[in-house]
Amino acid sequence: MPGLLQTEGRARALFAQHCPPLSEETIDQHTEARLSRQKLLTRVPLAELSLPDWWGGPAKSGGRRGSHAA
């Protein structure tokens, strides 16, 4: 299950299985960081995605759809 969808208990259990073993303090820090990232999925307003201008698709990069050689 992806980390951002894991419950606190599941995340903590996975961190506890780490090799080499992690300290309780480190497990707590990693778990808290994961739970903080989870909150980004449900916050209001939602985060917006913006791409730089140079990211352009076929029209901006000069490529043409359907022009692949077979």
Phi and psi restraints in degrees (value plus and minus 20) as a CYANA .aco file:
   2 PRO   PHI     -76.1   -36.1
   2 PRO   PSI     123.6   163.6
   3 GLY   PHI     -74.5   -34.5
   3 GLY   PSI     -59.3   -19.3
   4 LEU   PHI     -90.3   -50.3
   4 LEU   PSI     -32.9     7.1
   5 LEU   PHI    -123.5   -83.5
   5 LEU   PSI     -20.3    19.7
   6 GLN   PHI     -99.3   -59.3
   6 GLN   PSI     127.9   167.9
   7 THR   PHI     -93.2   -53.2
   7 THR   PSI     146.0   186.0
   8 GLU   PHI     -79.7   -39.7
   8 GLU   PSI     -62.7   -22.7
   9 GLY   PHI     -82.2   -42.2
   9 GLY   PSI     -62.0   -22.0
  10 ARG   PHI     -86.3   -46.3
  10 ARG   PSI     -64.3   -24.3
  11 ALA   PHI     -81.8   -41.8
  11 ALA   PSI     -65.1   -25.1
  12 ARG   PHI     -82.0   -42.0
  12 ARG   PSI     -61.2   -21.2
  13 ALA   PHI     -83.7   -43.7
  13 ALA   PSI     -60.3   -20.3
  14 LEU   PHI     -86.4   -46.4
  14 LEU   PSI     -62.3   -22.3
  15 PHE   PHI     -84.8   -44.8
  15 PHE   PSI     -53.0   -13.0
  16 ALA   PHI     -88.4   -48.4
  16 ALA   PSI     -41.7    -1.7
  17 GLN   PHI    -108.7   -68.7
  17 GLN   PSI     -20.1    19.9
  18 HIS   PHI     -78.0   -38.0
  18 HIS   PSI     123.6   163.6
  19 CYS   PHI    -144.3  -104.3
  19 CYS   PSI      98.9   138.9
  20 PRO   PHI     -90.5   -50.5
  20 PRO   PSI     136.9   176.9
  21 PRO   PHI     -77.9   -37.9
  21 PRO   PSI     122.8   162.8
  22 LEU   PHI    -115.0   -75.0
  22 LEU   PSI     131.3   171.3
  23 SER   PHI     -91.5   -51.5
  23 SER   PSI     140.2   180.2
  24 GLU   PHI     -79.0   -39.0
  24 GLU   PSI     -57.7   -17.7
  25 GLU   PHI     -83.2   -43.2
  25 GLU   PSI     -62.6   -22.6
  26 THR   PHI     -87.0   -47.0
  26 THR   PSI     -61.3   -21.3
  27 ILE   PHI     -79.9   -39.9
  27 ILE   PSI     -64.0   -24.0
  28 ASP   PHI     -80.3   -40.3
  28 ASP   PSI     -63.6   -23.6
  29 GLN   PHI     -84.1   -44.1
  29 GLN   PSI     -65.7   -25.7
  30 HIS   PHI     -84.8   -44.8
  30 HIS   PSI     -60.9   -20.9
  31 THR   PHI     -84.9   -44.9
  31 THR   PSI     -64.9   -24.9
  32 GLU   PHI     -83.0   -43.0
  32 GLU   PSI     -60.0   -20.0
  33 ALA   PHI     -83.1   -43.1
  33 ALA   PSI     -62.5   -22.5
  34 ARG   PHI     -84.6   -44.6
  34 ARG   PSI     -63.2   -23.2
  35 LEU   PHI     -85.6   -45.6
  35 LEU   PSI     -54.3   -14.3
  36 SER   PHI     -85.0   -45.0
  36 SER   PSI     -60.7   -20.7
  37 ARG   PHI     -86.5   -46.5
  37 ARG   PSI     -54.9   -14.9
  38 GLN   PHI     -79.6   -39.6
  38 GLN   PSI     -58.9   -18.9
  39 LYS   PHI     -81.3   -41.3
  39 LYS   PSI     -45.7    -5.7
  40 LEU   PHI     -84.0   -44.0
  40 LEU   PSI     -45.4    -5.4
  41 LEU   PHI     -92.8   -52.8
  41 LEU   PSI     -44.1    -4.1
  42 THR   PHI    -138.6   -98.6
  42 THR   PSI     -15.7    24.3
  43 ARG   PHI     -91.6   -51.6
  43 ARG   PSI     136.2   176.2
  44 VAL   PHI    -143.9  -103.9
  44 VAL   PSI     108.9   148.9
  45 PRO   PHI     -95.2   -55.2
  45 PRO   PSI     134.6   174.6
  46 LEU   PHI     -87.8   -47.8
  46 LEU   PSI     131.8   171.8
  47 ALA   PHI     -88.0   -48.0
  47 ALA   PSI     123.6   163.6
  48 GLU   PHI    -121.9   -81.9
  48 GLU   PSI     129.0   169.0
  49 LEU   PHI    -124.6   -84.6
  49 LEU   PSI     107.4   147.4
  50 SER   PHI    -153.2  -113.2
  50 SER   PSI     120.1   160.1
  51 LEU   PHI    -130.3   -90.3
  51 LEU   PSI     127.7   167.7
  52 PRO   PHI     -87.4   -47.4
  52 PRO   PSI     137.3   177.3
  53 ASP   PHI     -77.2   -37.2
  53 ASP   PSI     -55.6   -15.6
  54 TRP   PHI     -90.0   -50.0
  54 TRP   PSI     -27.5    12.5
  55 TRP   PHI     -96.1   -56.1
  55 TRP   PSI     -26.7    13.3
  56 GLY   PHI     -53.5   -13.5
  56 GLY   PSI     134.2   174.2
  57 GLY   PHI    -106.2   -66.2
  57 GLY   PSI    -178.6  -138.6
  58 PRO   PHI     -75.6   -35.6
  58 PRO   PSI     -58.8   -18.8
  59 ALA   PHI     -86.2   -46.2
  59 ALA   PSI     -58.4   -18.4
  60 LYS   PHI    -101.9   -61.9
  60 LYS   PSI     -49.0    -9.0
  61 SER   PHI    -111.0   -71.0
  61 SER   PSI     -22.1    17.9
  62 GLY   PHI      69.1   109.1
  62 GLY   PSI     -23.5    16.5
  63 GLY   PHI     -95.2   -55.2
  63 GLY   PSI     137.5   177.5
  64 ARG   PHI    -145.1  -105.1
  64 ARG   PSI     117.9   157.9
  65 ARG   PHI     -91.4   -51.4
  65 ARG   PSI     123.7   163.7
  66 GLY   PHI      54.5    94.5
  66 GLY   PSI      -7.5    32.5
  67 SER   PHI    -121.2   -81.2
  67 SER   PSI      -6.3    33.7
  68 HIS   PHI     -91.1   -51.1
  68 HIS   PSI     117.3   157.3
  69 ALA   PHI     -92.6   -52.6
  69 ALA   PSI     119.3   159.3
